[in-house]
Amino acid sequence: MQLPFSCDLTSYGSNIVASVSEELYEIIEEYINKYPVEYCFETPNIHVLIEKLKPFNLNVCFMAEYFLPDINRIKPLESGYETRLLGKEELENYYLPQWSNALCEKRKYLDKLDIGAFNNGELIGLAGASADCDTMWQIGIDVLAQYRKQGIAASLTSKLAIEILKRDIVPFYCCAWSNIKSAKNAI
């Protein structure tokens, strides 16, 4: 976690989990108790929160959706391209801008497991798992532009999630609320 830390709100089922600094505790408590859970993250209500944060020189920043796999339904999806697990030593050459959702050069030590899609030996898609905590690994995915809309992202995401589950770790997927393509991939 990057410090200083001010506030993080997460809707989980019928609740909101709030992690807040002491100075914001009462403001956030009042806010999350004022609206039903499902409306706390929508406009115009979020504007109320923004106004309450202004005196602290804070604002709403990242708004994301998080997805967990349905372990009763998950299955490996195929894309028609060769896929294979990649070891840490193979990843060193892939810390490049086009793979920045799957790998993070600033936090290489968190990159735990990756699976790539290949066309004639060229890496065309990469899904990576980062250990955001001991029991949950986040999946990030990148597919080269000319290979998108062919099921590669879904194939790599499903296969990586299964590999993570085999290690008794919970895979999860995150994307911005506005990134419908990525949310579709998660589903």
C-alpha positions in Angstrom: 0.0 0.0 0.0 1.3 3.4 -0.9 1.3 5.9 1.9 -0.1 8.3 3.0 -3.3 6.3 2.9 -6.6 8.1 3.2 -9.6 6.0 2.1 -10.6 2.9 0.2 -14.2 1.8 -0.1 -15.2 -1.6 -1.4 -18.7 -2.9 -2.0 -18.8 -6.6 -1.2 -22.1 -8.3 -1.4 -24.6 -6.3 0.7 -21.9 -4.4 2.6 -19.2 -1.8 2.2 -15.7 -2.5 3.6 -14.2 0.9 4.5 -10.5 1.4 5.2 -10.0 5.0 6.3 -7.6 7.3 8.0 -8.6 8.6 11.4 -9.3 12.1 10.1 -11.8 10.8 7.6 -13.5 8.2 9.8 -16.6 10.2 10.8 -17.1 11.6 7.3 -16.9 8.2 5.7 -19.1 6.5 8.3 -21.8 9.1 7.8 -21.6 8.7 4.0 -21.8 4.9 3.9 -24.7 4.9 6.4 -26.6 7.6 4.4 -27.2 5.6 1.2 -28.0 2.0 0.3 -24.8 0.1 -0.6 -25.6 0.0 -4.3 -26.0 3.8 -4.4 -22.8 4.8 -2.6 -20.7 4.5 -5.7 -23.1 6.3 -8.1 -23.7 9.9 -9.1 -25.1 12.1 -7.7 -24.2 10.5 -4.4 -20.5 10.2 -5.1 -20.5 14.0 -5.6 -21.6 14.4 -2.0 -18.5 12.4 -1.0 -16.3 14.5 -3.2 -17.5 17.7 -1.6 -16.8 16.2 1.9 -13.2 15.3 0.8 -12.3 18.7 -0.6 -11.3 20.3 2.7 -8.7 17.6 3.0 -7.4 18.2 -0.5 -8.6 14.8 -1.5 -10.8 13.5 -4.3 -12.3 10.3 -5.6 -9.7 8.6 -7.8 -9.9 5.0 -8.9 -13.2 3.3 -9.4 -12.8 -0.4 -10.3 -14.7 -3.6 -10.4 -13.2 -6.8 -9.0 -14.2 -10.3 -10.1 -13.7 -13.7 -8.5 -14.1 -16.9 -10.6 -17.1 -19.2 -10.1 -15.2 -22.4 -9.3 -18.1 -24.5 -10.3 -18.2 -23.1 -13.8 -14.6 -22.2 -14.7 -13.0 -24.1 -17.5 -10.1 -23.5 -19.8 -11.1 -21.7 -23.0 -9.3 -22.1 -26.3 -8.3 -19.4 -28.8 -6.6 -21.5 -31.5 -3.2 -20.2 -30.5 -0.4 -22.0 -28.7 -0.4 -21.2 -25.0 2.2 -22.0 -22.3 3.2 -21.2 -18.8 6.2 -18.9 -18.5 8.9 -19.0 -15.8 10.4 -16.0 -14.2 13.6 -16.3 -16.3 11.5 -16.2 -19.5 9.7 -13.0 -18.4 12.8 -10.7 -18.2 12.5 -9.7 -21.8 8.8 -8.9 -21.6 8.9 -6.0 -19.1 7.8 -3.7 -21.9 4.9 -1.2 -22.3 2.8 -3.6 -24.4 2.8 -6.0 -21.5 2.2 -3.5 -18.6 -1.1 -5.0 -17.5 0.4 -8.5 -17.2 3.8 -7.5 -15.7 4.9 -4.6 -13.5 8.6 -3.7 -13.8 8.5 -1.6 -10.6 7.2 -4.6 -8.6 8.8 -7.6 -10.3 8.9 -9.5 -7.0 5.1 -9.6 -7.0 4.9 -11.3 -10.5 4.3 -14.9 -9.7 2.9 -16.8 -12.7 2.3 -16.0 -16.4 0.9 -17.7 -19.4 1.5 -16.5 -22.9 -0.2 -17.0 -26.3 2.1 -17.4 -29.3 1.8 -17.2 -33.0 4.7 -18.8 -34.8 6.9 -18.3 -31.8 5.9 -14.6 -31.3 4.3 -13.6 -28.0 0.9 -12.1 -28.9 -0.9 -12.2 -25.6 0.2 -12.4 -21.9 -1.7 -12.9 -18.7 0.2 -12.4 -15.5 -0.6 -13.0 -11.8 0.7 -10.7 -9.2 0.7 -11.6 -5.5 -1.3 -8.7 -4.1 -1.4 -10.7 -0.9 -0.5 -14.1 0.3 -3.9 -15.7 -0.5 -5.0 -13.8 -3.6 -3.3 -13.1 -6.9 -4.5 -10.5 -9.3 -4.7 -11.3 -13.0 -3.6 -8.8 -15.6 -3.9 -9.3 -19.4 -2.5 -7.8 -22.5 -3.1 -8.8 -26.1 -1.3 -7.1 -29.1 -3.8 -4.9 -30.9 -3.8 -6.9 -34.2 -4.8 -10.1 -32.3 -7.7 -8.7 -30.2 -11.3 -9.9 -30.6 -10.1 -13.5 -31.2 -10.7 -14.9 -27.7 -7.1 -14.7 -26.7 -7.7 -12.7 -23.5 -10.5 -15.0 -22.4 -8.4 -18.1 -23.1 -5.3 -16.8 -21.2 -7.4 -15.4 -18.3 -9.3 -18.7 -17.8 -6.2 -20.8 -18.0 -4.2 -18.6 -15.6 -7.1 -18.6 -13.1 -7.1 -22.4 -13.2 -3.4 -22.6 -12.6 -3.6 -20.2 -9.7 -6.4 -22.2 -8.1 -4.2 -25.4 -8.4 -1.8 -23.6 -6.1 -4.6 -23.0 -3.5 -4.6 -19.3 -4.2 -7.6 -17.2 -5.1 -7.4 -15.5 -8.5 -9.1 -12.2 -9.0 -9.5 -9.8 -11.9 -9.8 -6.0 -11.7 -10.7 -3.4 -14.2 -12.0 0.2 -14.3 -15.8 0.5 -14.3 -15.6 2.2 -17.7 -13.6 -0.6 -19.3 -16.5 -2.7 -20.7 -14.2 -4.9 -22.8 -12.1 -5.9 -19.8 -15.2 -6.5 -17.6 -16.6 -8.7 -20.4 -13.3 -10.7 -20.3 -13.6 -11.2 -16.6 -17.1 -12.5 -16.9 
